[in-house]
């Protein structure tokens, strides 16, 4: 079996155990809102938001790096053409 699949199954099992053990409701206050939800769900939402922000940041940095490389190649092409 592939090592990646084994690790994913282990992480999924650990996440399931974590979720089952942390079903207690917590109240989160932000500005003037009070939200009551389970601790596991709160941690999941925070993790998901962090992953999405990290993915967008990584994509933006990769885009800028690629754009810079294209600009450098075009500048080299223009200078060699003259």
Buried (B, 14 or more C-beta within 10 A) or exposed (E): EEEEEEEEEEEEEEBEEEBEEBEEEBEEEEEEEEEEEBBBBBBBEEEEEEEEEEEEEEEEEEEEEEEEEEEEEEEEEEEEEE
